[in-house]
Amino acid sequence: FLFTTDTRLDVMRSVGYRSRWSGTTLCVAPLVDVTMNQGDSIQYFAVGEDCCSARAGFLCDDAGDSTTRTALRVLEPEEVARSFMSWAVRDSAYGKYMDAVRLQEATYATKSTDQPTLVVWTKDPITLKNSYYSTAKSIAIQVAVAYYVMLSVGIYQLAWQLIPKPNPEGVIRN
């Protein structure tokens, strides 16, 4: 997303939602512009992990840079995987970010749209997207190499046990 020059992060209305299971703090801050008033619904929220205080302190990604005007959208789990692959995204932080949005609404008496858009506030979203791709590619290659090595060792051991051993020549004693 490319936002207008009058769009800014409202860090004074940011919240940190700590997960009691993982201990991770999920951070959200509303994106507002000068045309909005207190009663308007908030459509966009910047998100991050472990980069904010409990209230009014959002330092995630490029939040400290006032010239930032771009963001990368956080995809919902249903957009990443089909229903039969839901097990692959069941640990997604998206639902917890939505809980943090609800906490932000309750804390500051704001309201968001029914389906707010979550974004990562960054100066260079293309580089960020490419880093996600590079990380996934690197992990896939590492897993494939590890699988190939384990498979090769297993096949070698199986072949070693199945190859008939020649009987030693010589005298047989009872």
C-alpha positions in Angstrom: 0.0 0.0 0.0 1.1 3.6 -0.7 -0.5 6.0 1.7 -1.0 9.8 1.4 1.5 12.2 2.9 -1.0 13.1 5.7 -1.4 9.5 6.8 0.5 8.7 10.0 0.7 6.0 12.7 -1.1 7.0 15.8 1.4 5.6 18.3 -0.3 7.3 21.2 -3.3 4.9 20.7 -1.2 1.7 20.2 -1.4 -1.3 22.4 0.6 -4.4 23.1 -1.3 -7.7 23.6 0.8 -10.3 25.4 0.0 -13.9 24.5 -0.1 -15.9 27.7 0.9 -19.1 25.8 4.0 -17.9 24.0 4.9 -14.7 25.9 5.0 -12.8 22.6 3.7 -9.2 22.6 1.6 -8.5 19.5 1.5 -4.8 18.7 -1.0 -2.8 16.8 -1.3 0.9 16.0 -4.0 2.6 14.0 -3.2 4.4 10.8 -5.0 7.7 10.6 -5.1 10.8 8.4 -6.0 14.4 8.9 -9.5 14.0 7.5 -10.5 11.5 10.2 -12.2 12.4 13.5 -12.6 10.4 16.7 -15.9 8.9 15.6 -14.6 7.5 12.3 -13.9 3.8 11.9 -10.3 2.8 11.5 -9.6 0.6 8.5 -5.8 0.1 8.7 -3.7 -1.1 11.6 0.1 -1.5 11.6 1.3 -4.6 13.4 4.5 -6.1 14.7 5.8 -8.5 17.3 7.7 -7.7 20.5 8.3 -4.1 19.5 6.0 -2.0 21.6 5.0 -1.2 25.2 1.7 -2.2 26.7 0.2 1.3 25.8 1.3 4.2 23.7 4.6 3.0 22.5 4.9 1.5 19.0 8.4 1.0 17.5 7.8 -1.8 15.0 9.6 -1.8 11.7 9.8 1.7 10.3 7.4 3.3 12.8 10.2 5.7 14.0 10.7 7.1 10.5 8.1 9.9 9.9 8.7 9.8 6.2 7.4 6.2 5.8 4.3 6.1 3.6 4.2 2.5 2.5 3.1 -0.8 4.0 2.9 -4.5 3.2 -0.5 -6.2 3.9 -0.6 -9.1 6.3 -2.5 -11.9 4.7 -5.3 -13.8 6.4 -4.7 -17.5 6.9 -7.5 -18.3 4.5 -5.7 -16.3 1.8 -2.5 -18.3 2.3 -3.8 -21.8 2.4 -6.9 -23.6 1.2 -9.3 -25.1 3.7 -7.8 -28.6 3.4 -4.4 -27.1 4.3 -5.7 -25.2 7.3 -3.4 -27.2 9.6 -0.4 -25.4 8.0 -1.6 -22.0 9.2 -3.3 -22.9 12.5 -0.5 -21.2 14.5 -0.9 -17.9 12.5 -0.6 -14.7 14.5 -3.5 -13.1 12.5 -6.2 -14.0 15.1 -4.0 -12.7 17.9 -3.5 -9.5 16.0 -7.3 -9.2 15.7 -7.5 -9.7 19.5 -5.0 -6.8 19.9 -7.2 -4.7 17.6 -10.2 -5.4 19.9 -8.0 -4.5 22.9 -7.1 -1.2 21.2 -10.8 -0.5 20.6 -11.7 -1.2 24.2 -8.7 0.8 25.6 -9.1 3.9 23.6 -12.9 3.8 22.8 -12.2 3.7 19.1 -13.9 1.5 16.5 -12.6 -0.3 13.5 -14.3 -1.6 10.4 -15.7 -5.1 10.5 -12.6 -6.4 8.7 -9.7 -4.1 9.4 -6.6 -4.4 7.2 -3.4 -5.3 9.0 -0.2 -4.0 7.5 3.5 -4.0 8.3 4.6 -0.3 8.2 7.8 -0.3 6.2 9.7 2.1 4.0 10.4 -0.6 1.4 7.6 -3.2 1.1 9.1 -4.9 -1.9 12.4 -5.7 -0.1 10.4 -7.0 2.8 8.3 -9.2 0.6 11.5 -10.5 -1.1 13.0 -11.2 2.3 10.0 -13.4 3.1 10.5 -15.3 -0.2 14.2 -15.7 0.4 13.7 -17.0 3.9 11.1 -19.5 2.7 13.3 -20.6 -0.1 16.3 -21.1 2.1 14.3 -23.2 4.6 12.9 -25.3 1.8 16.4 -26.0 0.4 17.8 -26.8 3.9 14.9 -29.2 4.6 15.3 -30.9 1.1 19.1 -31.3 1.7 18.5 -32.8 5.2 15.8 -35.1 3.8 18.1 -36.3 1.0 21.0 -36.9 3.4 18.8 -38.9 5.8 17.3 -40.9 2.9 20.7 -41.7 1.5 22.0 -42.9 4.8 18.9 -45.0 5.4 19.1 -46.6 1.9 22.9 -47.2 2.4 22.2 -49.0 5.7 19.3 -51.0 4.3 21.4 -52.0 1.3 24.4 -53.0 3.5 22.1 -55.3 5.5 20.5 -56.9 2.5 23.7 -57.6 0.5 24.5 -61.3 1.0 27.8 -61.8 2.9 30.2 -64.3 1.4 30.9 -67.3 3.7 34.5 -67.3 4.8 36.6 -70.1 3.3 38.3 -72.4 5.7 37.7 -75.1 8.2 34.3 -75.4 9.9 34.5 -76.4 13.5 31.8 -77.6 15.7 
